[in-house]
Amino acid sequence: MWIHTVVEGDTLRDIAERFGTSTRALNRLNELGDEDRLVPGLHLLVPGPPTAVRAYQVRSGDTLATIAQRTGLSQEQLQSWTGIRDGQPTGQQTGGMQLTAGQTLYLPRPLTAAEKKTIEANGYLLPQGTLSDANILRDTPSLTYVCMFSYQARADGTLVPPRDAQGLQAARQLNIAPLMTVTNFDGTNFNTELAHTLMANGSIRRRLIENIGRTMQQKGFRGVNVDFEHMRPSDRPLYNAFIRELGQAVRARGFFVSIAMGPKTSDDPQASWMGAFDYRTLGQEVDFLMLMTYEWGWVGGPPMAIAPLNQVRAVLEYATSVIPSEKILMGMALYGYDWPLPYPSGRRASGISNNSAQNLAIVQQVPIQWDVASQSPYFRYRRADGTEHEVWFDDAMSVLIKFQLIYDMNLRGVSYWVLGNEFPQAWYLMADTFQIRKV
């Protein structure tokens, strides 16, 4: 598929005619809220052969003509992809992207069938116990795994299950392997003391492991996914031992073990929240793992990209230095945030699906900007009550750029948080860019 950057004056009909497609096809791929209106900086998926990206560093004095000569792309292709128009002065922003010396542009390259990497894809589902669970999975049938979030461990080693019967049935029908996600979530927070109790008390730990194995067998899970968060740094050895013991027990029953881990770029065993994650040891103990490479932008923090490319890459560079890359699923967010300004204002951001964020910009008729450092889109708008807001999200371009990390670092695949947030471009691009393994 191709990505077209909308500029001032573009219409959906004009774009469709330019690429020999229909407005209906463009709307299907992008789920636009309003076919008659677009905004500059919007990245539209366009039908076409599979496309990946390559990095190009802009040189002083570069023009579209010189970049075209160096990359083998035509100026027309460059204009469509970047939104930059010929003759635009260096550093001037148009359609969300820039031609600034030293900046990195991610430009298109053909992706042949022989090059297509086979990966695994996971998605976390918050089951509601209704037909909506099945419908969500039917909208994303190319998953390898679905993590049912979550089985909440209690201090006595018992488990409080989610209402996942509908989701499990749909997963079996769609040949998606269900994983049982076990957490130290107490219904309100990830509980530090609960995690300690579960791991430090031998009889409780063994009871929890037995309950996990029994539940997987009874419900038809293929494996367990442990998502313990906010653990004490001093509990690092306990967590290593718990995952080792759990792995031995569940593999004996024919299951596999995986974990979700917070992101970090070095190992400080005393670091708050992240010190408990011993990447090197845990990487040896699990069959695979999900790195939570998102949430830099969060509800209580300043407006910024949720999964900035520079931060995601830094985490993966460290992770692959101590964990076999073929065990790592890169986390990807299916959501953005909408912050009230000025920050801090005493108010928290609100979550928004990536597709809704795109369509909010169209409704508000505000241009979508492009942040070069994070390779992420954002925009500002003003509500009817006069309050200004800033929205950061992921779109087709930022997703395709992050997908390239899976190729560059030979990762196992990708893991999405959280299913049900609409983002059709991500699913179309994943199917276009990879072969998805089923187990």
N, C-alpha and C positions, 0 to 999 in steps of 0.2 A: 504494500500500500504506500501511497504518497501522502505527505503532509503539506498542505498549502497554508501559508500565513496570510490572513486577510489584511488588506490595506484599505484605506479610505476610498470609497467609491465601488468596492467589490459588491456584487450581489450573488446570491446562491445560483441564480440562473446563469449568470455570466461564467461563474466558476465551473458549473456543470458542462456548459458548452465548450469551454476551453479544454476540459479533460475528456470530452466525449462520453459523459455519463449523464445521469438524471438528478434532478433535485430530490427526488424520492430516495435514491441511493445515498446521496449525501446526508439526508436527514436520518436515514436508517443507521448509518455508521456513527453519526455524531449526536443523535437524539436532541436536536435543537429545539429550544422552547418556542422559537418564532422563526419560521422559514423566510419571512419577508425582511428580517432585519439582522444584520451582522454588526460586529465591532472590530476595529483594527486590533491586531495582535492575536485574534482568535486562531487557533491551530485546528484546521479541519482535516479529518481523514478523507482521502480520496481513493477510489478503487484503482488498483494497479498491481504490478508484480511486487514480490516481497522486497523490502528495503530495510537496510540497517544503516548505522551512522559511522562516521570516522571523524576524528578530531582534526581541526585545522586552526592553527594559530595565525591570527591576522598580523600581517607585517605593516610596517610604516609605509604609507603611500599606496596600500592595496586598494584596488577597485574591483568591481565585479568582473571586469575583463581579465585582470591579472589572476584572480582567484580561479576563474573559469579555466584559464590556460594551465594553471598548476594542478587542478583537480580533474580535468577532463569533463566537467559539467558545462552545460551551456549557460549563458547569462540568463536566459529565460527560466531555466531550472533553478538557478540560484535566486532569482527574484521571487519565484513562487515559493520556494522553501523558506527563505529568510524574511521575506517582506521588504528587503532592502532594494531600492531602485537605483538604476545606473545613474551616475552623476551625483549621487548623494555624498556630501562632504564627509570625510572621516570623522567619526564620533557622533554624527547626527543620528538620532534614533527615529526609526520609522517602523510601524507595525510590530513593535515590541523587541526587535533585535538591533544590533549595532555593528558598525564597522570601525572598531577602535583598535589601534595597534596594541598587540599583546593579549588581546582577548581571544577566547577559544570559541569557534563556531563548530557545531556538530552538523556535518553535511552528509547528504544521502549517498549511499553506495548500494549497488545491486547485491542481493542475497540469493545465491544459487541454492538449488535443492540439495546439492552435495554439501554445502556449507552449513545447512540448518542443523543446529545443535538439538539433541534430545535432552529434555530436562524434566524435572518433576515440579508440579505446582500444587501448593496448598492454600486453602482458604479457611479462615476461622468463621464459624457460624454461631450466632447467639440464638439458639432455637427457642421458638415461642410455643411450640406444641400445636401449631396450626398448619393448614395447607400452605401458608406463606413460606414455611421452611422448604417444602418440596419445590415450590415455584422458584425460590432463589437458586436452588441447586440446578434446576432445569435451565436457568438463564446462564449458568456457568458450568456446562457439562464437561469441559476440557480439563477439569481438575484431576490431579492424581489422588490427593487426600482432602478430606474435610475434617477439621478439628472441631468437635462439639464442645463449646465453651459455656459453662465449665462444670466439672464435678468438684464441688467444694469440699475439701477435706476438713474434718472437725477434729477437735483436740483429743478425742478418744480413738481416732483412726478410722472412723466411719466416713461415709461419703454422702453428700446431698446432691442428687443428680439433677440435671436440667430436664426439661420436657422435650426429649430428643427422638421420640418414636417416629414421628413423621419424617424428620431429617434422615434418620438411619434407613428407613424404608426407601426413600428417594435415592440415597447414596448407593444402596445395593442395586437399584434399577439402572442407575447411570454408570455403574462400574467405577465409582469413586470410593476409595478405601477410607473408611471412617476411623478417626483417631480419637481416643478418649483423653480430653484435656483435664488434668488434675491441677488444682490451684490451692493456694493458701488464702484465697479470697473469702472473707467472712460474711459477705452479703453487703458490706459497705466499703471495705478497704482490703488491700493486700496486707495481711496481718503478720507483723514481724515476730511477735511472740508465738503465734500459732505455728509458724514455720519452724521455729526453734524447738517447740514441744514435740512436733511430729518427727523431727529428725534425731533429737537428743535422747528420747525415751525409747529404749530398745523394743519393749513389748508393743508400744503404740506404733512404732515404725513398721514392725513386722505385720501388725494387724492391718495397717494401711496398705502395705504391699499385697497382702493376701486379698483384701477387698478389691484392689485394682484388678488383679488377675482374674478373680471370680467374675467381676462385672464385665470385663472384656469378653470372657468366654460366654457369658449368658446373653449379652447383647450383640455379639457378632462384630466387635471391633477388631481392627487389624493390628493396632498398636496403641501405645500410651504416649501422650505428650505432656510433659511436666512444665508448668508455668508458675514457678515460685518466684515472687518478686518482693522487694523491700526487705531482703534478708540482712541479718547482721553480718558485717565483714568477718567477725570472729567465727561465724558458722560455716565458713568456707570449707573446712575439712569435713564437717558433718554433711554438707550438701554433696560433696564428692562421693562420700561413702554411701549416702542414700541412693544416688543415681547408679552407683556400681551395684549395689544390692538389688535395686529394682530391676536393672537390666538383666542380671543373672536369673532372677525369678521369672520374669515375663518371657525371656527367650526360651526358657525350659518348657514353656507352654506354647511356643510357636509364634510369639508376638515380637514386635520390635519396639525399641524405646527411642524417643526423641525429646528434646527440650526446647523451650524458648529462652533466649538469653538477651539481656540488655546490651546496648552498644557501648564499646569503649575502644580506645586507640593505644592503650598500653596497660600493663598489669600492675596495679597498686592494690595489694591485698587489704589495705586499710581504707580504701575509698568507700564513701557512703554509697549504699545501694548496689554498686557494681563490684565491690571488693569480693563479694561472695562467689562471683563467677570466675572460676579458674578455667579459662578457655582451653589451655593445653590439656589438662587432665580430663575435663568434661568431653572434649573432642575425641578422646580415646575411648570413653565409656559409652557413648551413644552411637546409634546407627546413623542418625543425621540430626540436624538442629536448625532452628529458625532464629535468625538474628533480627532483633527488633530495630531495624535501621530506619526509624521514623520517630516522630514526636519531639524533634528539636523545637519546632513551633508547637506550643501547647496552650491549653485554655487559660493558664494563669501567667503566661510569659509574654514577652513582647512580640509583636507581629513579625513573623519570619517564615521561611519555607519549612514545611513539615518534614520533608526528607531531602535536604539539600545535597546535591551531587557531591560537593567537596567533602562533606561530613560522612556521607555514606561510603565514599571511596576510601577515606581514611580508616574507617572501622573495618572494612573488608580487607584492606592491605595488612592491618595488624592481625585480623582473624586468620587469614590464609597463611600467615607466617608461623602459626602455632597449631592450626587445625587443618587436616586434609581438605582441600577446596571442594572435593567431590561430596563432602558431607554437609555443605553449607547451603541453606536456602536464604536468599536475600529478602528481607522484609520490605513490603511496599504498602503504602497507605492508600486506601480507597476513599479518603476523606480529606477535607481541608478545614480551615477555621476562619471565622468572621469576627474580627476584633473591633470593638468600639474605640474610637479615638477621642481625645489623646490618651496614650498609654503612659503610666498607669492611671486608670480612671476609677478603680475600685470595682469595675465590672469585668467579668471573665468573658473570654471568647465563646462563641457558640459553634458547634460542629456543623459541617455542611458537606454533602457528597460532592465529589469532583464534578459530576455532571450538573448538579444544581448550581455550583459556583460559576461554571461557564455560562449557564443560562441566566444567572443573576446579572452578570456583566451585560448580557444582551438586553435584558429588560431595562436596566438602568442606563443603557447606551453610554457606557464608559469604556475607554480603550483598555485592553489587557496589556500590561507591561511585562517585560522579561528581565529577570535578574540574572546577570551573567555568572556571578560566583556560584550561586546555587543551581543554575540552569532550571529555574522554576518561574511559573507565571504568577502574577498578582495584580490586583486592581484596587482602586478606591472609589467609593460612591457615597452619596449623601441620602439619608432616609428622609421621609416626609416630615419627620419631627425635627429635622435640622442636624441630627447627629451624623458625624462622618465615620465611615467604617473602612477597614482594610481587610481584604480577603487574599489568603494564600492557598493554593491548591496544586494539584497535578493535572496535566493535560496530555494530549497525544505526544507532543514533542518531548516533554520531560520524562515520560514513561519510556519512550523508545531510546532515549539517551541512557537511562538507567539500565535498560535491558542489555545494552552493550557491555556493561560490567560483568554480566553473566558469561559472555563470550571471553572478555579480556582476562578474567580471573578463573575461568573454567569451573564455575560454581555448579552445584547440583541443581539449583533452580530458584524458584521465587515463592514467597509466602505472603498472602494478602490479609490485611486487617482493615476492615471487617466486612464480610459478605452482607449484602443487602443495601450497601451504599452504591448507588448507581454510577457506573463508569464504563459505558460500553466500549469506548476506545481502547481501554486496557485489554479487554478480552479479544477484540478483533486483532490488535497488534500482537498479543501473545500467540494466537493461532497462526499469524502471518510470519512471525519471527522464529518460532520454535516448533519442534515436534514434542508432544506431551506424552510422557511415559505413563502407562497404566500398570498397576501391580495387582 
